[in-house]
Amino acid sequence: MSKRLIILFLIITVSRGLLIAQYYYDNIIDLDRHISKAKDAKSQFYAYDAKALNLFYHYGNADSQVLTIGKKMLALAETDKNDSLKSRAYLIQALYYSMAGNNALALDALRTSIKYAEEANYSDGLSTAYKEQAIIYREAYLFEESIQLLKKSETLLTETPDRLNYMQPNRLYYNLSDVYLKVDSTELAKVYIIKARQVTNKENDPFGYIRLLDMEGQVHYKSGDKKLAETSFQTALDYSVEKGFAFAYVTTTINYCNMLLKEKRNEDAEHYALLGMEKAKLINNNLRIFKIAQLLKEIYSRFDKQKMFYFMSISDSISNIIQKERPMVQMVNSIRHDQEKARQEEELKHEKHLRLNFSILSIGVVLFLIAFLTLTRTIIVNRKIILFLGNLAFLLVFELISLLLHEYLSQMSLFYMFALLIIASSVLFPLHHHLQEITTRKLIRNNEIIRVNIARRILEELKEK
């Protein structure tokens, strides 16, 4: 009887897998038809975009097609000379590199995506790129940095809600809830999962709805509401099967099995973990296979040592592959290097801003003193003081010009930089000399007027005596 049940279970599992695979195949064929029917570069671009996302959401693995599509999208964007499209193309490439475990290339692609998004004022592209950066940082356990990036994305959502993709709020709030849960801020995790629920429509965004349910299950369990957690996980799994989202099914299974293990429901955990393993193998996602193998190893350690050793060998073999694919130390070092570089650039920018302000203020004060001393009719001013202030003003103006042109000068060759400085000097020196002569003549005239007035006052006082 038990053999029949096992055979029946295997037949159902394989049949379901074949049906899902057929669904994926039909969906991809349909998207390929849309690409072939596209009339212009932009229409073709968005058709490729839909195909890349379909591959990502359904399979959730590093399918090389996604990278190929990203490169084709970039070529179309360059043909159309559209920075928003370029930003999106680099984002698709970043998704591939992230799933492939090459986080250094993923971060490079995301930085380029952000650059083009900023140039095009493309809020949706910026928000999505910040979110993807935050996910990579979260994987490296850099939770504070991850929260900062997600908050930047949230600011864009608040300032320009009408310019963002309708799925973006779900992704943002889901990830904020996830990272706050990982740092044990359960209350904040609840706040953001409620926000995610408010902006999610399961008909328009089934993948987002499944991820929402998965996250709700984790938040409910952390809050102590086991029944609601169970309902959320079960609904997410059922809807994943209904919509054919194998990647979402596997991710939810891992979180659900962790809960079942903590509750010591070994048989239920075994059942769902085995189903999840079949799906993980179907989408060929090593990280998910490893996580489920770890779960099954822990499950069988409680009642079947032989199977425990079997899944231990699977997890160990895949662990070696993952370490090659996802070098965590290198990724963290790369992120730290990027953060240090960004900090230094910010400090240089701040220092330059302070120096500019100081130069402008100094020039203003010196010019005010020159004007006051030149125009005053009460004080006899020594000519050397004006000459000193004039030379000081000249040096400050030269410093201000060099600060303003520093970025351009640093990109020039030494010859052109020297030539530009000679030209600037040939203009500034005669101008300074001319202004100095005018100021000196005005000063001498004022001094003479002051002396005449003093002499006249003395004569008047002598006449009165």
C-alpha positions, 0 to 999 in steps of 0.5 A: 500500500505504501509503495502505491502511495509513493508511486502515485505521489511521484506520478502527480509530482512529475505530471505537475512539473511537466504541466508547469514546464509546458506552461512556461514554454507556451508563455515564452513562445507567445512573447516571442511572437510579440517581439517578431510583430513589433513595428518599431524599436521601442515596441520591440524593446518592451516586448523583450523586457516582458520576456526577460521578466517572465523568465526571471519570475517563473524560473528565478535562475540565471538563464543566459537568455536574460543576459542576451535579452538585456544586451539586445535591449541596450542596442535598441535603446542606443538606436533610439538614443533614449536614456530611460531605455538604457537605464532599463536595459542595464537593470535587466542585465543586473538582474541576470548577474545578481541571480548568477551570483556575480554581484560585482558585475550586478552592482556595476550594471546598477550604477550605470542604470542609476546614472542614465536614470538620473540623466533622464529623470526616470523615477521608476528606473532609479527606484528599482535600481536602488531596491535591487542594490538593497537586495544585494546588500541584504544578502551580504548582511549589510542591513543598515545600508540596505535600509538606507537604499530602500528609504531612498526608493521610498522617497521617490515613491512619495515624491513621484507616485504617478511616475512609477510602475504599478508593481514598484510599491509592492516590491519596495514595501515587501523588501522593507518588511523583509529587512526590518524582520531580519534586524528584529524590528517586527513592528516596522515589518508589520507597518510595511507589510500592511502598506504592501497589502494596500497597494497589491492587486493579485489579478494585475500582479500575481507574483507580487501577491505571492511574495506578499503572502509569503512575507505576511506568513513570516511576520505573523509567525514572528508576532506569535500568530501561528494560525494566520501564518499557516493560512498565509503560507498555504495560500501563497503555495496554492496560488503559486501552483495556480499561476505557475510561479515555481520560483515563488513556490520554492521561496515560500516553501523554504520559509514555510518549512522553517516554521514547520521545523520550529513547531516540530511538525516533521512530517509536514515539513518533509512533505513540503520540502520534497515538493520544493526540491522538485521545483528547485530542480526544475528551475535549476536554482542552486541556492534554493536547492542548497537551502531545501537540502539543508532543511531536509538534512535537518528534518531527517536528522530527527528520524532517518539518519540514512536520508540525512547523510544523503541530503548532507552530501547534496548540500555539501556538493552544492555548497562548493558550487555556491561558494564559487558562484557567490563569493560573499567576502569579495562581494562585501569587500566590493560593497565596502570599497564602493561605500568608501569611494562614495564617502570620499567623493561626498567629502570632496564635494562638500570641501569644494562647496565650502571652499567656493563659499569661502572664496566668494565671501572673502572676495565680497569682504575685500571688495567691500573694504576697497569700495569703502576706503576708496569712497570714504570722505572722512579717512585718509587712506594709505595707497599701499593698503589699497594696493595690498587689498587689490592684489589679495582680491586678484588672488582670490578671484584666480582661486575661485576660477580654478575651483569652478574649472577644476573638473574640466582642468583635471581632464585636460592634458598638461599642455592644454591646461598650461595654455588655458592658464596663460590665456586666463592670466593674459586677460586677468593681469591687464584687467587687474592693473587697469582697475587698480589704476582707476581705484588709485586715482579715485583714492588720491582724489578723495585724499586730496578732497579730505585734506582740502576740507581739513585745511578749510576747517582749520582756517575757519577755526583760526578766523573765528579766534 
